[in-house]
Amino acid sequence: MKDYSISTGNTKTVSQLDAETKRKNRNSLLIKIFIWIMLILAAGICLLPFYSMLITSTHTNADITRKLLLLPGDHFIENYKRLVEVVPIWRGFLNSLIITCSATAIGLYFSALSGYGFSKFDFKFNGPLFAFVLATMMIPGQLGIIGFFKLMNMFGLINTYWPLIVPAANNAFGLFFLKQVADSAVPKEMLESGRIDGCNELQIFHRIALPLMTPAIATLGIFLFIGKWNEFLQPMIILFDNSLQPLPVMIASVRNQFSVDYGAQYVGIAISIVPILIVFALASKKIIGNVMAGALKQ
Amino acid sequence: MFSRRIDKSPYGYLFIAPFFLVFFIFDLGPILYSFYLSFTDWSGFNTPTFIGLANYERLLQDTLFFKSIYNTLIIWILSIIPQLTIALTLALILHEKFIRGKHLFHAIFYFPNMVTPVTMGVLFALMFDWQNGSMNKLLMALGIVEDPVYWFNSPFLSQLIVASILMWQWFGFNMLVFLAGLQSIPEDLYEAAEIDGANKFQTAIKITLPLLRPVLIFTMITSVIGGMQIFDQPLMIGKGPENSTLTMVMHLYEAAFVRYEYGYGAAIAYGIFVLIAIATAFSMWMTKLKEKKEG
């Protein structure tokens, strides 16, 4: 009798539990579907302006004024022709490439050189100097902009690329990043063996340290490249000559010169976004991983 | 022990010398020179003459400068609150295990951060154009508004649009920072909470948020420093009605490179520097204060 009652009691609870977990599962499934819909909606809203930009760039000005455009049209080439007649956008593209590539190369080499210097040499004032470098990161960029403009003018460097490229050698973030890399990726023993083999210090840096730091240098390179590519204020005040200006400055002038030609403006901004999209598509894993890793180091 | 090493330490100076050389010429030099220029009346063509504190006296009476400080703060607040809310919500969602294709979502939300700020400014100016912009067309098609909204006729809406550019550019970055913070919280804390019978909401309030504090502080400080310097996007939008989207750096740019009052521009630059320093110190002090209270 006792056994029987207990067993019925048990079956009851089991079936009750079963129903409860089923309800719970159904509820959590509903919540999951809801979250999924919200997430996809958020992604859609995030991309909508880019979609709208690409679509609008393919329509006539009359259509842009009148209609809500959801599908691609066939006037991209006409809009593009009007744009390049007035603004040498590909020249700007080339200028951007020249400035950005040289600045990135210089930035990477000197960040590695000085980061390695701070990491491997125990010279006097190493600590205070490094703290000083970190402190310079807090200085807002425009603080010295007027003195910069006047000094470059005095040196005769206005309207040249030097003031945009050479300062890349002084990148506090790059130095900080590559010092940490040199700390962990370049063992002191390897440098010692290089010294025994008779290499001088610069040869050791070039032949031993630099290859070991290459993966991190490549990562830093992506960030320096994007930062320089997007730079606007400095090239705008340094370069007067239209044909010397990089893409962002040209985009700003497209805005002024085509005040009512919306099709041409849309083509201009589309051209400036596409290269970034390509870089991002190729390196998004690396970029995202490093933004997240960087956040934890601070 | 048996091989006496030669001290190579002084070579370190050679390795760091180029960095400091460039720093002195292209960074510190201009900063100090700007400081000198801020005491002169240099207008680009004359030789700078020393005029004492006149530029700073003018700065303290410049209503447009105070207006630009106010605008910058308003735009910053309008962008930072929704930005951090959205970033935190998305980070909490994307941290859940059942979400598939996480990398794709990370990439989509982070992408606006990489786009040239100038391009973003132009894109939004075009989208919110009241006659030709796609935003009005969309709102009318959805039946949300009857007539096109004249966005750039209203000071508040103009500020809101600039703020929404910033929000759109930075929520993905902050989301990644929050996600990194979430991933650093040890898994067993959540398991322990589950055993103790805590629900999702309780774990979020009692475990996740307190442990995310350092990351939240980091985003606050970086966004204060960045937010005080916004320039590229609002410049593309323009000064706005009643100068409502004129930011501090735009004011500096206009004084120096549009009106050629370089001496006064340098004074504005130092004014901005002092304000940013105060804002940074204040946000650090606030976070320290909270730490002490809780500690």
Boltz contact constraints between the chains, C-beta under 6 A:
constraints:
  - contact:
      token1: [A, 32]
      token2: [B, 98]
      max_distance: 6.0
  - contact:
      token1: [A, 35]
      token2: [B, 93]
      max_distance: 6.0
  - contact:
      token1: [A, 43]
      token2: [B, 108]
      max_distance: 6.0
  - contact:
      token1: [A, 46]
      token2: [B, 108]
      max_distance: 6.0
  - contact:
      token1: [A, 46]
      token2: [B, 109]
      max_distance: 6.0
  - contact:
      token1: [A, 49]
      token2: [B, 123]
      max_distance: 6.0
  - contact:
      token1: [A, 52]
      token2: [B, 134]
      max_distance: 6.0
  - contact:
      token1: [A, 53]
      token2: [B, 123]
      max_distance: 6.0
  - contact:
      token1: [A, 64]
      token2: [B, 132]
      max_distance: 6.0
  - contact:
      token1: [A, 65]
      token2: [B, 132]
      max_distance: 6.0
  - contact:
      token1: [A, 68]
      token2: [B, 137]
      max_distance: 6.0
  - contact:
      token1: [A, 68]
      token2: [B, 141]
      max_distance: 6.0
  - contact:
      token1: [A, 110]
      token2: [B, 18]
      max_distance: 6.0
  - contact:
      token1: [A, 110]
      token2: [B, 19]
      max_distance: 6.0
  - contact:
      token1: [A, 113]
      token2: [B, 15]
      max_distance: 6.0
  - contact:
      token1: [A, 114]
      token2: [B, 16]
      max_distance: 6.0
  - contact:
      token1: [A, 114]
      token2: [B, 19]
      max_distance: 6.0
  - contact:
      token1: [A, 117]
      token2: [B, 12]
      max_distance: 6.0
  - contact:
      token1: [A, 117]
      token2: [B, 15]
      max_distance: 6.0
  - contact:
      token1: [A, 117]
      token2: [B, 16]
      max_distance: 6.0
  - contact:
      token1: [A, 121]
      token2: [B, 9]
      max_distance: 6.0
  - contact:
      token1: [A, 121]
      token2: [B, 11]
      max_distance: 6.0
  - contact:
      token1: [A, 121]
      token2: [B, 12]
      max_distance: 6.0
  - contact:
      token1: [A, 122]
      token2: [B, 9]
      max_distance: 6.0
  - contact:
      token1: [A, 123]
      token2: [B, 9]
      max_distance: 6.0
  - contact:
      token1: [A, 123]
      token2: [B, 10]
      max_distance: 6.0
  - contact:
      token1: [A, 123]
      token2: [B, 12]
      max_distance: 6.0
  - contact:
      token1: [A, 123]
      token2: [B, 13]
      max_distance: 6.0
  - contact:
      token1: [A, 140]
      token2: [B, 229]
      max_distance: 6.0
  - contact:
      token1: [A, 140]
      token2: [B, 276]
      max_distance: 6.0
  - contact:
      token1: [A, 142]
      token2: [B, 249]
      max_distance: 6.0
  - contact:
      token1: [A, 142]
      token2: [B, 269]
      max_distance: 6.0
  - contact:
      token1: [A, 143]
      token2: [B, 31]
      max_distance: 6.0
  - contact:
      token1: [A, 143]
      token2: [B, 269]
      max_distance: 6.0
  - contact:
      token1: [A, 143]
      token2: [B, 273]
      max_distance: 6.0
  - contact:
      token1: [A, 144]
      token2: [B, 30]
      max_distance: 6.0
  - contact:
      token1: [A, 144]
      token2: [B, 31]
      max_distance: 6.0
  - contact:
      token1: [A, 144]
      token2: [B, 34]
      max_distance: 6.0
  - contact:
      token1: [A, 146]
      token2: [B, 34]
      max_distance: 6.0
  - contact:
      token1: [A, 146]
      token2: [B, 37]
      max_distance: 6.0
  - contact:
      token1: [A, 146]
      token2: [B, 256]
      max_distance: 6.0
  - contact:
      token1: [A, 146]
      token2: [B, 262]
      max_distance: 6.0
  - contact:
      token1: [A, 146]
      token2: [B, 265]
      max_distance: 6.0
  - contact:
      token1: [A, 146]
      token2: [B, 266]
      max_distance: 6.0
  - contact:
      token1: [A, 147]
      token2: [B, 30]
      max_distance: 6.0
  - contact:
      token1: [A, 147]
      token2: [B, 33]
      max_distance: 6.0
  - contact:
      token1: [A, 147]
      token2: [B, 34]
      max_distance: 6.0
  - contact:
      token1: [A, 148]
      token2: [B, 30]
      max_distance: 6.0
  - contact:
      token1: [A, 151]
      token2: [B, 30]
      max_distance: 6.0
  - contact:
      token1: [A, 151]
      token2: [B, 33]
      max_distance: 6.0
  - contact:
      token1: [A, 167]
      token2: [B, 26]
      max_distance: 6.0
  - contact:
      token1: [A, 169]
      token2: [B, 18]
      max_distance: 6.0
  - contact:
      token1: [A, 169]
      token2: [B, 22]
      max_distance: 6.0
  - contact:
      token1: [A, 170]
      token2: [B, 19]
      max_distance: 6.0
  - contact:
      token1: [A, 170]
      token2: [B, 22]
      max_distance: 6.0
  - contact:
      token1: [A, 170]
      token2: [B, 23]
      max_distance: 6.0
  - contact:
      token1: [A, 170]
      token2: [B, 27]
      max_distance: 6.0
  - contact:
      token1: [A, 201]
      token2: [B, 11]
      max_distance: 6.0
  - contact:
      token1: [A, 226]
      token2: [B, 114]
      max_distance: 6.0
  - contact:
      token1: [A, 230]
      token2: [B, 116]
      max_distance: 6.0
  - contact:
      token1: [A, 232]
      token2: [B, 118]
      max_distance: 6.0
  - contact:
      token1: [A, 232]
      token2: [B, 232]
      max_distance: 6.0
  - contact:
      token1: [A, 237]
      token2: [B, 257]
      max_distance: 6.0
  - contact:
      token1: [A, 248]
      token2: [B, 116]
      max_distance: 6.0
  - contact:
      token1: [A, 248]
      token2: [B, 118]
      max_distance: 6.0
  - contact:
      token1: [A, 251]
      token2: [B, 118]
      max_distance: 6.0
  - contact:
      token1: [A, 251]
      token2: [B, 119]
      max_distance: 6.0
  - contact:
      token1: [A, 252]
      token2: [B, 118]
      max_distance: 6.0
  - contact:
      token1: [A, 255]
      token2: [B, 122]
      max_distance: 6.0
  - contact:
      token1: [A, 262]
      token2: [B, 132]
      max_distance: 6.0
  - contact:
      token1: [A, 269]
      token2: [B, 119]
      max_distance: 6.0
  - contact:
      token1: [A, 269]
      token2: [B, 122]
      max_distance: 6.0
  - contact:
      token1: [A, 269]
      token2: [B, 123]
      max_distance: 6.0
  - contact:
      token1: [A, 272]
      token2: [B, 116]
      max_distance: 6.0
  - contact:
      token1: [A, 272]
      token2: [B, 119]
      max_distance: 6.0
  - contact:
      token1: [A, 273]
      token2: [B, 115]
      max_distance: 6.0
  - contact:
      token1: [A, 276]
      token2: [B, 114]
      max_distance: 6.0
  - contact:
      token1: [A, 276]
      token2: [B, 115]
      max_distance: 6.0
  - contact:
      token1: [A, 280]
      token2: [B, 114]
      max_distance: 6.0
  - contact:
      token1: [A, 284]
      token2: [B, 107]
      max_distance: 6.0
  - contact:
      token1: [A, 288]
      token2: [B, 106]
      max_distance: 6.0
  - contact:
      token1: [A, 288]
      token2: [B, 110]
      max_distance: 6.0
  - contact:
      token1: [A, 291]
      token2: [B, 176]
      max_distance: 6.0
  - contact:
      token1: [A, 292]
      token2: [B, 176]
      max_distance: 6.0
  - contact:
      token1: [A, 292]
      token2: [B, 180]
      max_distance: 6.0
  - contact:
      token1: [A, 295]
      token2: [B, 177]
      max_distance: 6.0
  - contact:
      token1: [A, 295]
      token2: [B, 180]
      max_distance: 6.0
  - contact:
      token1: [A, 296]
      token2: [B, 180]
      max_distance: 6.0
  - contact:
      token1: [A, 296]
      token2: [B, 184]
      max_distance: 6.0
  - contact:
      token1: [A, 298]
      token2: [B, 218]
      max_distance: 6.0
